[in-house]
């Protein structure tokens, strides 16, 4: 993945580097995938990559500090449940993010006419 879509807990800044693959923390969990899914859903809604035009190091520091792309606007084409799901997926604290089963349930509900 890329830093723009990576959860804050898995990003490793250069001054935090330890032995192992560069840039990723070994404590990767499904909650990190939920965050990445939220970023993907945000991108699908806005048609703009998150943190577009920012340098990689700036993005990594911003995400680790809790910065997120702007919330989806209520007057956007996205249904309220979609907007709420994206917000929940992008919670800084992994424990505050929904589990992947809930994400799938909401997406399946939204898929039905």
N, C-alpha and C positions, 0 to 999 in steps of 0.2 A: 504494500500500500504506500501511499504518499502521506507526508506530514499533514496536509490539508484535511485528510480524512481520518487521521489517527487519533485515538483517545488520549487525553492528557497523561494518563497513568502509564502508557506504554512508550511515550516519547522520552528519549534520553538526550539531554543537552550535552554539548562537547565537554563542559567542565564536570559532568557527572559520569563520564565514560568509565566503564569497567571492562574486563575481558569478555568477549562474546561478540555477537553480531553488532555492528555499529548502528546506533539510532533506535534500537528497540529494547524494551525492558523485558526481562524473562517472566514477569508476572502477568502475562497476557491472559485474559479471560474472555468468556462469551460477552460480558458486559462491554468490553472494548469493541466487539463486533457490533453491538447494539448502537454504540456511539457512531461508528463508521456508517452504519445503516442510516442513522439520523442525518448525517452529513450528505449521504447519497440522496435521500428524500428531499433535503433542503435544496440540493443542486438541481434535482428534477423539477422542483417547484419554481425556482428562480431563473433557471437556465444560465446560471453564472457559477463558476467554480468558487468554493469557499476561499476567502482570503486572496482573491484574484489580484495578481500583480505584486504581491508581497514576496520578499526574499524568504527562502526556506528557514533560515535561522530566526527571522522575525516571526514567522508563523509558529514555529516550535515554541518560542518563548511566550507568545501570546496565548496559545492553546494551554500550555502548562500553567499560565497565570489565570486561566478561567475565562478568557475571551472567547466569544462565539460569534458567528455571523449574525446579522440582525434577524430578529424573529420574523417569521412569515406574517405578513400583514393580514388583518381581518378582511380587508377588501380585495384580497387576492382571489384567484380562482380556486385555491385549495380549500377543501371542506374543513370545518372546525376540527373534526376528529383527526384529520391529517396534521393540521397545525399543532394540535395538542400532542400528538404522537412525536412529531419532530422535536418539539421543545423538551419532552420527557427523555427522548433518546440522547439529547445533547447535554444532559445534566453533567456537571463537573464531577460530582461524586458518583462513582460507579454503582453504589448501593441505592442511589436515587433513580437510576435508570430502570425501565421495565425489563422483564426477561424477554428473550427472543420469542417465546410462545405467545406472549401478549402482543408483541409487534405483529406477528403473523395473523393473529385473530383480528386485529384492527384493520390490517390491509385487506384481509379476505372480506370483512364486513363492508369496507368501502368499495370493493370490486363489484359487489352485488348491486343490481339496479334498484 
